[in-house]
Amino acid sequence: MKAEHRKTAVLWPVLAAALIAGVLSARADEPRVLELENGERIAYAVKAHPAGAHAFDPKAELEPDSALNTAKLITHYLSEGRIEDVSLLSNAPKARFERLRGSFRGWSESDFRRAYGRYFAPENRIVGEAAIGAHRLLMWYLKDTDHVAAFFLVEIEGRYLLDDMPNQTRTSLRRVLEAYRSGKAIEPPR
């Protein structure tokens, strides 16, 4: 056997093992229940993402076909100051655009890069994705500030959009986020 064929024969099992490990690390949704002090119960599911899931490959063409991909697109667009593109990933694009335009008035390109480019730094991670029906809460841990940033999303016709319409499900997911931030919700499985 030539050396090149031996390398290929050895490489295939390694690639297959890496693929299987990647599939297994993106576990299925795990049901959870958050019990509030007032006796209310919020049923949701948690999905864990593999280490490095937050990384952004500028060569990859992302579509808003998952909560994670939409959060990456939004963060990437914000790191470039592209508030119009972020607004188009909302279920209320005009309102989102007005809020972003007001919030970022006077920001420079470097301000956007500094604030949002850091999300993709290796020390950060996705800590979990909570789901209630078509609604999602993606929690992104930022080590430099020891803060969990949140993306509230909703699936509409196969696309995940920022959930900018007030609704009870989003309120329930906000309670899940608050419980996670305060240590009252169990961290998703790894």
Secondary structure by P-SEA (a helix, b strand, c coil): ccaaaaaaaaaaaaaaaaaaaaaaaaccbbbbbbbccccbbbbbbbbbbcccccccccccccccccaaaaaaaaaaaaaacaaaaaaaacccaaaaaaaaaaaaccccaaaaaaaccccccccccccbbbbcccbbbbbbbbccccbbbbbbbbbccccccccccccaaaaaaaaaaaaaaacccccccc
